[in-house]
Amino acid sequence: MHSSKVTSEVLRILLASMGQEVSNRSLANSSYSLDRYEMQGKIISPLLKAFEQGAKKKLPINIKGSITDFSLKLDTGRYTIWAKEAAK
């Protein structure tokens, strides 16, 4: 993945806000949070692909809005996601 640090932070925020829209303005300031296509192409799409390959299920993350004003949402559902914090 292009940025595993950003990917894990975005996933952490989505998990904490499950079922709610998360504005790009509430994410850490980076090229990914300023441009929907950067976020979608380099963070969300690779995350979805990796999750589907590993879990054999789709991760229900939606992204909508304009190029500079967009939101992400992890839909609620019948699934469990376990995350392990990397050693520092």
Secondary structure, DSSP 8 states (H G I E B T S, - for coil): ---HHHHHHHHHHHHHTTTSEEEGGGS-SSHHHH-HHHHIIIIIHHHHHHHHHHHSS---EEEEE-SSSEEEEE---S----------
